[in-house]
Amino acid sequence: MRSLIPWKRVTSVGQPEKTGSLLDRFWNNSFDDFFKTPFIGRLPAVDVSEKNGEVTVRAELPGLTEKDLELTFQDGMLHIKGEKKEDRKEEKKNTFYRECRYGSFSRTIPLPKGVRWQDAKAKFKNGVLTVCFPIKETEEKTVSIKVE
């Protein structure tokens, strides 16, 4: 009985898959997903590295400015939050165009023990956020414990 019912995969809510060749569907779906989904609302790419006594967190945030970002450190975690509001309006003689976009994201990155969050330095240039945390020198102490 199942073989008599035509089957179409659903690619998004209520939208049946586009018909056509496999290659056409691949290109149509790839470009539709890329251009229809704005950056905001997706998680940014983040790299965390440790080198020369410093932990560096690098996040790619295209389209945002320093004013759109909020950085906090709590319980060994770096929290990066971003929010972008865009309101574009264009009026000509016989046409009116308006587009509003809003989106936000939040990303939490666990950091290793021993980072000096008080001395953290952050910079934002060309859509890339870089936050550097120096690492504390750990003192290894031997402590005698008296047995009673």
N, C-alpha and C positions, 0 to 999 in steps of 0.2 A: 504494500500500500504506500509506503514512503517514497518509492521510486516514481509514483504518479504525480507527486506534489512538487512543483518547481521550487527550488531553494535559492534564496539570495541572501548572502551574508550582509548583515547590517553594519555599516562602518561608523555611524554616529546615530544619535537618538532619532529614530524614525526615518533615517535616510538609507534606502537600499544601496548596495554597491553599484557603482557606475558600470554600465555594460561596455563592451568593446574588447579589444585584444588585451592580453596580459600586460604587454608593454605600455599600452595606452592607460590602463588602470593604474599601473605603477607610477607613471609620470604625473597623471592627474591627481592621484591621492597624495603624492609626495609634495607637489607644489601647493596644493590646496591646504594641506596641514601646515606647511611652513609659513605661507603668507597670511593665512587666516588667524593663526594663533600668535598674538603679540608676545613679546618677551616677558612682560609682567604676567604673573600667574604661574610661571614655570620657575623652577629652582635654578639659581645661577651656578655655573661651573666654579668649583672651588679647589684650589691646590693648597696643601699644607706641607711644609718642608722644614727640616731642622738642619742648620748649618752654622758653623762658627759661633756656637754658643747663643743662637737665636732661633726662635720659631717664627716662620713667616707664613701668613695666610694670604692667599691671593685669590680674589674673586672677580670674575668678569661680569660687569654690569652695564652693558651698552644702553645708551639712551637716558641714563640717570645722571643726576648731578649730586654734589655733596649735600645739598639741602634735602634731597630725597632719601637720604640714608640715616639710619640710627644704629650705632654700635654700642653694645653693652657687654660686660663681662660679669658672670655670676657662677659660682660653684664650679670653677674650672672649665666653663664653657663660654665661647665667644658667640654672641647672638648678633646676627646681621639682619636688619629689617629694612625694607625699602618700599616706597609708595610713590606712584606716579599718577598724576592727574593731567589729562590733556584735553583741552577744549579748543577745537579749531572751527572758525567760522569764516565763510567767504560769501560776500554779497556782490553781485554784478547787476547789470541793468535788468535782466529778465530771469536771473537764477539766484537761488539761495542754497548754500551748502553748509551743513554743520555736522561735526563729528565729535563725539565725546568718548574718551577712553579713561578707564580707571583700573588700576590693578595694584596688587601688593604681593610681597613675598616675605618669608621669614626663614632663615637658615641658622641652625645651631651647629657649631663645630666644637667637638671636645678637644681640649689642649692637654699636653702632658703635664705632669706635676712639676713644680719648680719654676713655672713661668712668672716673671715679674710683671704682673698686669699694671702696676702703678707706673711703670716706665714704658708702656706700650706707645708706639708711634704709628699713626695711620696717615696714608696719603692716597689721594684719588686723582688719577690722571688718565685722560683718554678712555674713560669707561672701565678702568681697571682699579680696583681697590686693593691696596697692599697694607697689611697690618703686621708689624714686627714686635715680638715680645722677647726681651732678653731672658735668659735662663739663669736662675740663681746657682751659685756655686754650692754644691752640697758638701757639707762637712761630715765626714765619717768619723764618728766617735765610738770608742769602745767604752762601755759602761759595765762595771762589775755589779752583779746582783748578789746580795748576801742571802744565803740559804739558812733558814732557821730550823 
